[in-house]
Amino acid sequence: MSITVYVPKDSTAVSLGADDVVSELLQHAAGQIEIIRTGSRGMLWLEPLVEIATPAGRIAYGPVQAHEVKELIAAGMLQAAKHPKCIGKPEEHPFLKTQQRLTFKRVGIVDPTSVADYQKHGGYLGLKQALTMQPAQIVQCVTDSGLRGRGGAAFPTGIKWKTVLEQNQPQKYVTCNADEGDSGTFADRMLMEGDPLTLIEGMTIAALAVEATQGYIYLRVEYPESIVTVREAIAAAYKAGFLGDNIQGSGKRFDLDVRVAAGAYVCGEETSMLQSLEGLRGEVRVRPPLPAIKGLFGKPTIVNNVISLASVPIILEKGAEFYKNYGVGRSMGTIPLQLAGNIKHGGLVERAFGLTLKEAIYDYGGGSASGRPIRCVQVGGPLGAYIPPEQFETAIDYEALSATGALLGHGGIVVFDDTVDMAKMARYAFEFCAVESCGKCTPCRIGSTRGANVIDAMLNGQDYAAQRQLLDELLETMLQGSLCGLGGMTPFPVSSALKYFPEDFKPRQRPQ
C-alpha cells in the first residue's frame, strides 16, 4: 500500500523548489508513494512543505529542499520519523493553531481540482442549501451575515446583490475581480491555487441570488498557475454537474469562464475591470450608473473580489448568525491577513476581525526578519497608510483603522524595520501612481508626477516651506478630485509618512 504525500503546487512553494522536491521524491521513492499536489497552508517560510499521511493525521516537514529529499527518506520521513525538519501536525503548529479559518479551511488540505475531495471536506453544502431557497432569501442571508467587500471597499455585499436582484432584466452577470495587484497581498492567489472550488461555489450561489446565468473570473495575467488551476476546477465542476444548464438537476443555469487580465493595476477598480472585460481600454467609468444597475455590457452586474465570493458558501451552509458571531462591531466574519516585507514568519493568517496589529506582526509574524526594530507597517497595499509602532495596538477592523487615518484594504500588512527611508517610500507612492494611472483624470495623471517633483525639491532644500505647503494642497486635490481610488488613495501613504516621520523629509542633497 502506497504512502500518500502532499506537496503544494502553490506559486510560492513552486518558486522555492516544490516541483524539484516532487521530482526527487519520485526518483527516490518510486512505487512507495502517491503524491497529491495541494495549495499552501500559508506558512510561507516553511515552504516547500512536505506532508506525510499517517493513521494519526498528516505529519509535515519543512522547509524541504530537493537536495535534502534522499537524506530525509533515509532518515524515515515517509514513516513520519522525528527529524529537525519535522514540525509535527500542521494544524497544531503555533502559527495555525489559533487561526479561525472559515474561507481558507480547506486550503493546503484538498486537491484543488477534485470535486470529490472538495465534497469530502464539506464543499458544496452551501450551494445545496441555496438551491432550496428563493433568490431574495439568499440575498437576505448574505445581508444578515454582515459580509462586506473584502477587496478593500468594505461595501455591504448583501446590499450590492439586492440592487442587482431588483433589476428587471433578462440578462445579468456575476463577475469576480481576481486582478490582485497590491504589493504584499496574495490571499486571492492562494485561494485560487489551493481551493478554487470555494470561489466557484460562491459565484454559483451569487448567480442564484440575483438570477444571473453567466459569470466571469477576471484573473490576473501575472498568476499563470492560478489561471491553469481555476480553469481545471471549472471543468471539473461542469463534469460533476455543478455548472451548466441544469445545476444538480435543479433546472437552474450558470455558466462560468475565466478572462485573463490586461496587466494594468487600474483594472483592479471595478469599472475599469468591466471595461477590460468588454475588450475596451481599461479606464475608470464615471458613476452613476452603478455596475449593479448598468455594468458588464450595460447589464446589471455583481462585482465582488475573490475573498468576498469565497466567503459566501460557509454563510449559506452555517447560516448568517454563525458568520456574524465572528468579528467586532460592523466588521463581521473573518479576514485573511497577509504578512509580508521584513517579517520573520511571512504568510497568511485568517482570524476574526478584532485582533491587533501587534498580535499579527509579533504573535504570528515573529517580528522583523532582520531582527531590527520595526519602524512601521503599511496596511492595505502600495496606497495604504504607514502606521507607526505607537498605533500597533489598533484593532484590525474597518472602523478602528479608519479612525487612525488608515484603511484595511485587501488585508496586506507589509513590515519595515528602522533602516527604511520614509521620504523614498512617499516618493514611491507618487511614482507608482504615475506608472499605473489610466490617465483619464487630471488629479491622478498630473498630480502623481508633480508630487514626486515636489518631494525632490523639498529634499534638495528648494524653499522647503513653500514646497511643503504645495505638497499638502496637491494631496488634497488628489484626494477630493480623482475619479477612482488610485489617485484618491495615493495621499494616504504620503500623508502618513509626513505625519509620523517628518524627520525623513528634512532637506538633504540627494544623489543625482
C-alpha positions as CSV (number, residue, x, y, z in Angstrom):
1,M,0.0,0.0,0.0
2,S,1.5,3.3,-1.1
3,I,2.1,6.2,1.3
4,T,0.2,9.5,0.4
5,V,2.5,12.5,0.3
6,Y,1.2,16.1,0.0
7,V,3.3,18.8,-1.7
8,P,2.0,22.2,-2.5
9,K,1.8,23.5,-6.1
10,D,1.1,27.0,-4.9
11,S,3.2,29.6,-6.7
12,T,5.2,30.4,-3.6
13,A,6.1,26.8,-3.0
14,V,6.9,26.2,-6.6
15,S,9.1,29.3,-6.7
16,L,11.0,27.9,-3.7
17,G,11.6,24.5,-5.4
18,A,8.4,22.4,-4.7
19,D,8.5,20.9,-8.3
20,D,12.1,19.8,-7.8
21,V,11.2,18.2,-4.4
22,V,8.4,16.2,-6.2
23,S,10.9,15.0,-8.8
24,E,13.3,13.9,-6.1
25,L,10.5,12.1,-4.2
26,L,9.5,10.2,-7.3
27,Q,13.1,9.3,-8.1
28,H,14.0,8.0,-4.6
29,A,10.6,6.6,-3.5
30,A,9.2,5.3,-6.8
31,G,6.5,2.7,-6.1
32,Q,6.2,3.6,-2.4
33,I,4.3,6.9,-2.6
34,E,1.3,8.6,-4.2
35,I,1.8,12.4,-4.4
36,I,-1.1,14.8,-4.2
37,R,-0.4,18.5,-5.1
38,T,-2.3,20.9,-2.8
39,G,-2.3,24.6,-2.0
40,S,-0.1,26.1,0.6
41,R,-1.0,26.1,4.3
42,G,0.2,29.7,4.4
43,M,3.4,29.2,6.5
44,L,5.4,30.5,3.6
45,W,8.8,30.5,5.5
46,L,8.4,26.7,5.7
47,E,7.9,26.1,2.0
48,P,8.3,23.7,0.3
49,L,6.3,21.9,3.0
50,V,6.0,18.1,2.6
51,E,3.2,16.3,4.5
52,I,3.0,12.6,5.1
53,A,-0.3,10.9,5.6
54,T,-0.4,8.7,8.8
55,P,-3.2,7.0,10.7
56,A,-2.9,9.8,13.3
57,G,-3.1,12.6,10.7
58,R,-0.6,14.4,8.5
59,I,2.9,15.0,9.7
60,A,4.8,17.9,8.0
61,Y,8.4,18.5,7.2
62,G,9.8,21.9,6.1
63,P,11.3,23.7,4.5
64,V,12.4,20.8,2.3
65,Q,14.9,21.4,-0.5
66,A,15.4,19.0,-3.4
67,H,18.9,18.0,-2.3
68,E,17.6,17.0,1.1
69,V,15.0,14.6,0.0
70,K,17.2,11.5,-0.3
71,E,18.6,12.0,3.2
72,L,15.1,12.7,4.7
73,I,13.8,9.5,3.2
74,A,16.7,7.5,4.6
75,A,16.0,9.2,8.0
76,G,12.4,7.9,7.9
77,M,10.4,10.8,6.6
78,L,8.0,8.5,4.8
79,Q,7.3,6.8,8.1
80,A,6.8,10.2,9.8
81,A,10.0,9.8,11.9
82,K,11.3,12.6,14.1
83,H,13.8,14.9,12.5
84,P,14.9,18.6,12.9
85,K,12.8,19.3,9.8
86,C,9.7,17.7,11.2
87,I,7.1,20.3,12.5
88,G,4.5,17.7,13.5
89,K,0.9,18.1,12.6
90,P,0.5,21.4,10.7
91,E,-2.8,22.2,12.4
92,E,-1.1,22.1,15.8
93,H,1.7,24.5,14.7
94,P,1.5,27.8,16.7
95,F,1.0,29.7,13.5
96,L,-2.1,27.8,12.5
97,K,-3.4,26.6,15.9
98,T,-5.1,29.9,16.9
99,Q,-6.3,30.9,13.5
100,Q,-10.0,30.9,12.7
101,R,-10.1,29.5,9.2
102,L,-13.5,29.7,7.5
103,T,-12.8,30.8,4.0
104,F,-9.4,29.1,4.0
105,K,-10.4,26.0,5.9
106,R,-9.6,23.6,3.0
107,V,-6.6,25.4,1.6
108,G,-3.5,23.2,1.9
109,I,-5.6,20.2,2.6
110,V,-7.6,19.3,-0.5
111,D,-6.6,18.5,-4.1
112,P,-7.6,21.9,-5.6
113,T,-9.3,20.5,-8.7
114,S,-11.0,17.4,-7.3
115,V,-14.8,17.8,-6.8
116,A,-14.9,14.6,-4.8
117,D,-12.2,15.8,-2.4
118,Y,-13.9,19.1,-2.1
119,Q,-17.2,17.5,-1.1
120,K,-15.4,15.1,1.2
121,H,-14.2,18.2,3.2
122,G,-17.6,19.9,3.3
123,G,-17.7,21.5,-0.1
124,Y,-21.0,22.4,-1.9
125,L,-23.1,22.2,1.2
126,G,-23.7,26.0,0.9
127,L,-24.9,25.6,-2.7
128,K,-27.1,22.6,-1.7
129,Q,-28.8,24.9,0.8
130,A,-29.1,27.8,-1.7
131,L,-30.9,25.5,-4.2
132,T,-33.7,25.2,-1.6
133,M,-34.1,28.9,-1.2
134,Q,-35.7,31.8,-3.2
135,P,-33.3,34.4,-4.6
136,A,-34.4,37.0,-2.1
137,Q,-33.8,34.6,0.8
138,I,-30.2,34.0,-0.3
139,V,-29.7,37.8,-0.6
140,Q,-31.2,38.3,2.9
141,C,-28.9,35.6,4.4
142,V,-25.8,37.3,3.0
143,T,-27.1,40.7,4.1
144,D,-27.8,39.4,7.7
145,S,-24.3,37.9,7.9
146,G,-22.7,41.3,7.7
147,L,-20.3,40.3,4.9
148,R,-18.6,43.4,3.4
149,G,-16.4,43.5,0.4
150,R,-13.0,42.0,1.1
151,G,-11.4,43.7,-1.9
152,G,-10.9,46.9,0.1
153,A,-14.1,49.0,-0.3
154,A,-15.8,47.1,2.5
155,F,-19.2,47.8,0.9
156,P,-22.0,45.5,2.3
157,T,-22.2,42.6,-0.1
158,G,-25.9,41.9,0.5
159,I,-26.9,45.5,-0.5
160,K,-25.0,45.1,-3.8
161,W,-26.7,41.8,-4.5
162,K,-30.1,43.2,-3.6
163,T,-29.7,46.0,-6.1
164,V,-28.9,43.5,-8.9
165,L,-31.8,41.3,-8.0
166,E,-34.2,44.2,-8.1
167,Q,-33.3,45.0,-11.7
168,N,-35.9,43.6,-14.1
169,Q,-33.5,42.4,-16.8
170,P,-33.4,39.1,-18.6
171,Q,-29.6,39.1,-18.6
172,K,-27.4,39.6,-15.5
173,Y,-23.8,38.8,-14.8
174,V,-21.7,37.8,-11.8
175,T,-18.1,38.9,-12.1
176,C,-15.1,38.2,-9.9
177,N,-12.4,40.7,-9.6
178,A,-9.3,38.4,-9.3
179,D,-6.9,41.1,-10.5
180,E,-4.9,41.1,-7.2
181,G,-2.4,43.8,-7.9
182,D,-1.5,45.2,-4.4
183,S,2.1,44.6,-3.3
184,G,2.1,42.4,-0.2
185,T,-1.2,40.7,-1.0
186,F,-1.6,37.1,-2.0
187,A,-4.8,35.8,-0.4
188,D,-6.7,35.7,-3.7
189,R,-3.9,33.7,-5.4
190,M,-3.6,31.3,-2.5
191,L,-7.4,30.6,-2.5
192,M,-7.5,30.2,-6.3
193,E,-4.5,27.8,-6.3
194,G,-5.5,26.0,-3.1
195,D,-9.3,25.8,-3.2
196,P,-10.8,27.3,-6.3
197,L,-14.0,25.3,-6.0
198,T,-14.9,27.5,-3.0
199,L,-14.8,30.5,-5.3
200,I,-16.8,28.7,-8.0
201,E,-19.4,27.6,-5.4
202,G,-19.6,31.2,-4.1
203,M,-20.1,32.6,-7.6
204,T,-22.8,30.0,-8.3
205,I,-24.7,30.9,-5.2
206,A,-24.4,34.6,-6.2
207,A,-25.9,33.8,-9.6
208,L,-28.8,32.0,-7.9
209,A,-29.3,35.0,-5.6
210,V,-29.6,37.6,-8.4
211,E,-30.9,35.3,-11.2
212,A,-27.8,35.6,-13.3
213,T,-26.8,33.0,-15.9
214,Q,-23.3,34.0,-16.8
215,G,-20.2,34.6,-14.8
216,Y,-16.6,35.7,-15.4
217,I,-13.4,35.5,-13.3
218,Y,-11.2,38.4,-14.3
219,L,-7.9,36.8,-13.4
220,R,-4.5,38.5,-13.1
221,V,-2.2,37.7,-16.1
222,E,0.8,37.5,-13.7
223,Y,-0.8,34.4,-12.0
224,P,-0.2,31.6,-14.6
225,E,-0.6,28.8,-12.0
226,S,-3.9,30.3,-10.8
227,I,-5.2,30.5,-14.4
228,V,-4.5,26.8,-15.0
229,T,-5.8,25.6,-11.7
230,V,-9.1,27.7,-11.8
231,R,-9.8,26.5,-15.4
232,E,-9.2,22.9,-14.4
233,A,-11.6,23.4,-11.4
234,I,-14.3,24.9,-13.6
235,A,-14.0,22.0,-16.0
236,A,-14.3,19.6,-13.1
237,A,-17.4,21.5,-11.8
238,Y,-19.1,21.2,-15.2
239,K,-18.3,17.5,-15.4
240,A,-19.8,16.9,-11.9
241,G,-23.0,18.9,-12.7
242,F,-22.3,21.9,-10.5
243,L,-22.1,24.3,-13.5
244,G,-24.0,24.4,-16.8
245,D,-27.7,24.2,-17.9
246,N,-29.1,22.1,-15.1
247,I,-27.2,22.6,-11.8
248,Q,-27.6,19.4,-9.8
249,G,-31.0,18.7,-11.5
250,S,-32.5,22.0,-10.3
251,G,-33.2,23.4,-13.7
252,K,-31.0,26.4,-12.8
253,R,-28.3,27.5,-15.2
254,F,-25.0,29.2,-14.6
255,D,-22.0,29.2,-16.9
256,L,-18.6,30.4,-15.8
257,D,-15.4,31.3,-17.6
258,V,-12.0,32.8,-17.0
259,R,-10.8,36.0,-18.7
260,V,-7.2,36.9,-18.3
261,A,-6.5,40.4,-17.2
262,A,-4.6,43.1,-19.2
263,G,-1.7,43.6,-16.7
264,A,-2.9,47.0,-15.6
265,Y,-3.2,47.9,-11.9
266,V,-6.1,50.2,-12.5
267,C,-8.2,47.3,-13.8
268,G,-8.5,46.3,-10.2
269,E,-11.0,49.1,-9.9
270,E,-14.4,47.6,-10.7
271,T,-15.4,49.8,-13.6
272,S,-12.0,49.6,-15.3
273,M,-12.3,45.8,-14.9
274,L,-15.7,45.9,-16.7
275,Q,-14.2,48.0,-19.5
276,S,-11.4,45.4,-19.9
277,L,-13.9,42.5,-19.8
278,E,-15.7,44.2,-22.7
279,G,-12.5,44.3,-24.7
280,L,-12.1,48.1,-24.2
281,R,-9.2,50.1,-22.8
282,G,-9.1,49.7,-19.0
283,E,-10.0,53.1,-17.7
284,V,-12.4,54.3,-15.0
285,R,-16.1,54.9,-15.8
286,V,-17.9,57.9,-14.3
287,R,-20.6,56.8,-11.8
288,P,-23.6,56.7,-11.8
289,P,-24.8,54.5,-13.1
290,L,-23.5,51.8,-10.7
291,P,-22.4,48.4,-12.1
292,A,-25.2,46.8,-10.1
293,I,-27.6,48.7,-12.4
294,K,-25.7,49.1,-15.6
295,G,-22.5,47.0,-15.6
296,L,-21.0,44.5,-18.0
297,F,-22.3,45.1,-21.5
298,G,-24.8,47.5,-19.9
299,K,-26.5,44.8,-17.9
300,P,-26.9,44.5,-14.1
301,T,-23.7,43.0,-12.7
302,I,-22.3,41.8,-9.4
303,V,-18.7,42.8,-9.0
304,N,-17.0,41.2,-6.0
305,N,-13.5,40.1,-5.2
306,V,-12.3,36.6,-4.7
307,I,-12.4,36.5,-0.9
308,S,-15.9,38.1,-0.8
309,L,-17.3,35.4,-3.0
310,A,-15.4,32.6,-1.4
311,S,-16.8,33.7,2.0
312,V,-20.4,33.0,0.8
313,P,-20.5,29.2,0.8
314,I,-20.0,28.9,4.6
315,I,-22.6,31.6,5.2
316,L,-25.2,29.6,3.3
317,E,-24.0,26.4,4.9
318,K,-23.9,27.5,8.6
319,G,-26.2,30.5,8.5
320,A,-25.9,34.2,8.9
321,E,-25.7,34.1,12.7
322,F,-22.8,31.7,12.6
323,Y,-20.8,34.0,10.4
324,K,-21.7,37.3,12.1
325,N,-20.7,35.9,15.5
326,Y,-17.1,36.3,14.3
327,G,-15.6,39.8,14.4
328,V,-16.4,43.0,16.2
329,G,-18.8,45.9,15.6
330,R,-19.7,46.3,12.0
331,S,-16.7,44.2,10.9
332,M,-18.2,40.8,10.9
333,G,-16.7,37.4,10.0
334,T,-13.0,36.7,9.3
335,I,-10.3,38.4,7.3
336,P,-7.3,36.8,5.7
337,L,-4.3,38.9,6.6
338,Q,-1.2,38.6,4.5
339,L,2.2,39.2,6.3
340,A,5.0,40.3,4.0
341,G,8.0,42.5,3.8
342,N,10.7,42.5,6.5
343,I,8.9,39.8,8.6
344,K,10.3,36.6,10.1
345,H,7.3,34.4,9.5
346,G,5.6,35.7,6.4
347,G,2.3,34.1,5.4
348,L,-1.4,34.0,5.6
349,V,-3.4,34.4,8.8
350,E,-7.2,34.1,8.9
351,R,-8.7,35.5,12.0
352,A,-11.9,37.2,13.1
353,F,-11.8,40.9,13.0
354,G,-10.6,42.4,16.2
355,L,-7.1,41.2,16.7
356,T,-4.5,43.9,16.9
357,L,-1.7,44.8,14.5
358,K,0.7,43.9,17.3
359,E,-0.7,40.4,17.5
360,A,-0.5,39.9,13.8
361,I,3.1,41.3,13.5
362,Y,4.6,39.7,16.6
363,D,2.5,36.7,17.7
364,Y,2.1,35.4,14.1
365,G,4.8,37.2,12.2
366,G,7.6,36.8,14.8
367,G,8.8,40.4,14.4
368,S,11.2,41.6,11.7
369,A,13.3,39.1,9.6
370,S,16.3,41.4,10.1
371,G,16.0,41.3,13.9
372,R,16.0,45.1,13.9
373,P,13.2,47.2,15.5
374,I,10.1,47.6,13.3
375,R,9.7,51.3,12.3
376,C,6.3,51.0,10.7
377,V,3.9,48.8,8.7
378,Q,1.9,49.6,5.6
379,V,-1.6,48.2,5.6
380,G,-3.7,47.9,2.5
381,G,-1.3,47.7,-0.4
382,P,1.0,50.3,-2.0
383,L,-1.6,53.1,-1.5
384,G,-2.2,52.2,2.2
385,A,-1.1,54.4,5.1
386,Y,2.1,53.8,7.1
387,I,1.3,53.0,10.7
388,P,4.0,53.6,13.4
389,P,4.6,51.4,16.5
390,E,2.6,53.6,18.8
391,Q,-0.5,52.6,16.9
392,F,0.2,48.8,16.8
393,E,-2.5,48.2,19.5
394,T,-5.1,49.3,16.9
395,A,-7.7,46.6,16.3
396,I,-7.8,45.2,12.8
397,D,-11.3,46.2,11.7
398,Y,-12.6,48.7,9.2
399,E,-13.7,51.4,11.6
400,A,-10.8,51.2,14.0
401,L,-8.2,51.6,11.2
402,S,-10.2,54.3,9.5
403,A,-10.2,56.3,12.8
404,T,-6.4,56.4,12.6
405,G,-6.4,57.6,9.0
406,A,-5.6,54.2,7.6
407,L,-7.6,51.6,5.5
408,L,-7.6,47.8,5.8
409,G,-7.8,47.4,2.0
410,H,-7.2,43.8,1.0
411,G,-5.6,42.8,4.3
412,G,-2.0,43.1,3.3
413,I,0.5,44.1,6.0
414,V,4.0,45.0,4.8
415,V,6.6,45.4,7.5
416,F,9.6,47.8,7.5
417,D,12.5,47.9,10.0
418,D,14.3,51.1,11.2
419,T,16.5,51.3,8.2
420,V,13.6,52.4,5.9
421,D,13.8,55.9,4.3
422,M,10.2,57.2,4.5
423,A,10.8,60.0,2.1
424,K,11.7,57.5,-0.5
425,M,8.6,55.4,0.3
426,A,6.4,58.5,0.0
427,R,8.0,59.4,-3.4
428,Y,7.5,55.8,-4.5
429,A,3.7,56.2,-3.9
430,F,3.7,59.0,-6.5
431,E,5.9,57.1,-8.9
432,F,3.6,54.0,-8.6
433,C,0.5,56.2,-9.3
434,A,2.1,57.8,-12.3
435,V,3.0,54.5,-13.9
436,E,-0.4,52.9,-13.2
437,S,-2.7,55.8,-13.9
438,C,-5.2,55.3,-16.7
439,G,-4.8,59.0,-17.5
440,K,-8.5,59.8,-17.5
441,C,-8.5,62.4,-14.7
442,T,-6.1,65.3,-14.2
443,P,-5.5,65.0,-10.4
444,C,-4.2,61.5,-10.8
445,R,-2.4,61.9,-14.2
446,I,-0.6,65.2,-13.4
447,G,-0.7,65.1,-9.6
448,S,1.3,61.9,-9.3
449,T,4.2,63.2,-11.4
450,R,4.1,66.6,-9.8
451,G,4.1,65.1,-6.3
452,A,7.4,63.3,-7.0
453,N,8.9,66.5,-8.2
454,V,7.8,68.4,-5.1
455,I,9.3,65.8,-2.7
456,D,12.6,66.1,-4.7
457,A,12.5,69.8,-4.2
458,M,11.8,69.5,-0.5
459,L,14.8,67.1,0.0
460,N,17.0,69.4,-2.0
461,G,16.1,72.3,0.2
462,Q,14.4,74.4,-2.5
463,D,12.2,76.7,-0.5
464,Y,11.2,73.9,1.9
465,A,8.2,75.7,3.5
466,A,6.6,76.7,0.2
467,Q,7.1,73.2,-1.2
468,R,5.6,71.6,1.9
469,Q,2.5,73.8,1.5
470,L,2.3,72.9,-2.2
471,L,2.5,69.2,-1.3
472,D,-0.4,69.5,1.1
473,E,-2.5,71.3,-1.4
474,L,-1.6,68.7,-4.1
475,L,-2.6,65.8,-1.8
476,E,-5.9,67.4,-1.0
477,T,-6.6,67.9,-4.7
478,M,-5.9,64.2,-5.5
479,L,-7.9,63.0,-2.5
480,Q,-11.0,65.0,-3.5
481,G,-10.7,65.2,-7.2
482,S,-9.6,61.8,-8.5
483,L,-12.2,59.6,-10.3
484,C,-11.1,56.4,-8.5
485,G,-9.1,55.1,-5.6
486,L,-5.8,55.0,-7.5
487,G,-5.4,58.8,-7.4
488,G,-7.7,59.2,-4.4
489,M,-5.7,56.9,-2.2
490,T,-2.1,57.9,-3.2
491,P,-2.3,60.7,-0.5
492,F,-2.6,58.0,2.3
493,P,1.0,56.7,2.3
494,V,2.4,60.2,1.6
495,S,0.4,62.0,4.3
496,S,1.1,59.3,6.9
497,A,4.8,59.3,6.1
498,L,4.9,63.1,6.5
499,K,2.8,63.0,9.7
500,Y,4.8,60.2,11.6
501,F,8.2,60.5,10.1
502,P,8.8,64.3,9.3
503,E,12.5,64.0,10.1
504,D,13.0,61.9,6.9
505,F,11.8,64.8,4.8
506,K,14.4,67.3,6.0
507,P,16.4,69.0,3.3
508,R,19.4,66.9,2.1
509,Q,21.4,66.6,-1.1
510,R,20.0,63.6,-3.0
511,P,22.3,61.7,-5.4
512,Q,21.9,62.8,-9.0
